[in-house]
Amino acid sequence: MIKVNVNRLKESKEIVAIEMTGHADYAESGKDLVCAGASTVIFGMINAISLHIDQLPHIEEEDDGGYLYYSLPVDLSDEDHRDVQLLAEALLTQFTTLEESYTEFIQIKNSWR
């Protein structure tokens, strides 16, 4: 199962990091639609944010693809900060859509700092 942990600030509810662990095991490697969907969604968001703010992303990941940790950028202008949060919330909406269709293969939770 893919587990997505969305780290948020308690007071503002802003997303500060996203951690994705595990494998969907929906189908064999190379044919797993849930894994492909989750990977496409998260890397699309990371790329969109990086292009928008012109910064390289801070990503920790494992070679086997079973772990990814992305810290959202800090020290942004108010406008860029708002845009980054909007992109992160859009990612969460996409993950939620995947979770609703494939509940046995992907799980999303929020954690608070």
BELFEN-V620547 format. One record per residue. N is the residue number from 1. RES is the residue in one small letter. PHI is phi in radians with two decimals (999 if undefined). Layout:
BEGIN
N:RES:PHI, N:RES:PHI
END
This chain:
BEGIN
1:m:999, 2:i:-1.49, 3:k:-2.03, 4:v:-1.95, 5:n:-1.92, 6:v:-1.75, 7:n:-1.52, 8:r:-2.21, 9:l:-1.41, 10:k:-1.06, 11:e:-1.24, 12:s:-1.64, 13:k:1.15, 14:e:-1.26, 15:i:-1.38, 16:v:-2.00, 17:a:-2.80, 18:i:-2.34, 19:e:-2.10, 20:m:-2.17, 21:t:-2.26, 22:g:1.53, 23:h:-2.25, 24:a:-1.20, 25:d:1.00, 26:y:-1.28, 27:a:-2.67, 28:e:-1.12, 29:s:-0.95, 30:g:1.61, 31:k:-2.21, 32:d:-1.51, 33:l:-1.15, 34:v:-1.17, 35:c:-1.08, 36:a:-1.08, 37:g:-1.11, 38:a:-1.11, 39:s:-1.13, 40:t:-1.08, 41:v:-1.11, 42:i:-1.24, 43:f:-1.25, 44:g:-1.09, 45:m:-1.16, 46:i:-1.04, 47:n:-1.13, 48:a:-1.09, 49:i:-1.12, 50:s:-1.05, 51:l:-1.19, 52:h:-1.16, 53:i:-1.77, 54:d:0.99, 55:q:-2.34, 56:l:-1.25, 57:p:-1.34, 58:h:-1.72, 59:i:-2.20, 60:e:-1.99, 61:e:-2.63, 62:e:-1.76, 63:d:-1.08, 64:d:-1.39, 65:g:1.42, 66:g:-1.59, 67:y:-2.67, 68:l:-2.56, 69:y:-2.22, 70:y:-2.16, 71:s:-1.61, 72:l:-1.17, 73:p:-1.13, 74:v:-2.09, 75:d:0.98, 76:l:-1.88, 77:s:-1.11, 78:d:-1.00, 79:e:-1.15, 80:d:-1.12, 81:h:-1.05, 82:r:-1.08, 83:d:-1.12, 84:v:-1.10, 85:q:-1.11, 86:l:-1.09, 87:l:-1.10, 88:a:-1.15, 89:e:-1.18, 90:a:-1.12, 91:l:-1.02, 92:l:-1.07, 93:t:-1.09, 94:q:-1.16, 95:f:-1.09, 96:t:-1.09, 97:t:-1.09, 98:l:-1.07, 99:e:-1.08, 100:e:-1.11, 101:s:-1.54, 102:y:-2.32, 103:t:-1.06, 104:e:-1.41, 105:f:-2.11, 106:i:-2.57, 107:q:-2.36, 108:i:-2.08, 109:k:-2.51, 110:n:-1.77, 111:s:-2.18, 112:w:-2.07, 113:r:-1.94
END
